[in-house]
Amino acid sequence: MQLPDSLEKTNDLIAANLEEAKRIQAKLDSGTINPWSRKRARLEERMARLFELNQALTNHQMDLVRWNRIPFSPPEPHPVPVSTAH
């Protein structure tokens, strides 16, 4: 994946990924998906990929801040849901 060159685009990507993670987590928590189904496994895999991507984007965000000497104030802390294998 090509990382964005601007801090604003990076922040937008992080926010979009967090929104998608919330939607996926809501589906997983709804109880309507069979715990042993392939659909649930795919959603859990997608959550894991989103988590890894957000880690990379956050590291890139900090690099951009360091390179550009942009004042940085982190967003409010909030837990990122990560499902575990059952």
Sequence and secondary structure as in RCSB ss.txt:
>XXXX:A:sequence
MQLPDSLEKTNDLIAANLEEAKRIQAKLDSGTINPWSRKRARLEERMARLFELNQALTNHQMDLVRWNRIPFSPP
EPHPVPVSTAH
>XXXX:A:secstr
    SSHHHHHHHHHHHHHHHHHHHHHHHTS S TTSHHHHHHHHHHHHHHHHHHHHHHHHHHHHHHHT      
           
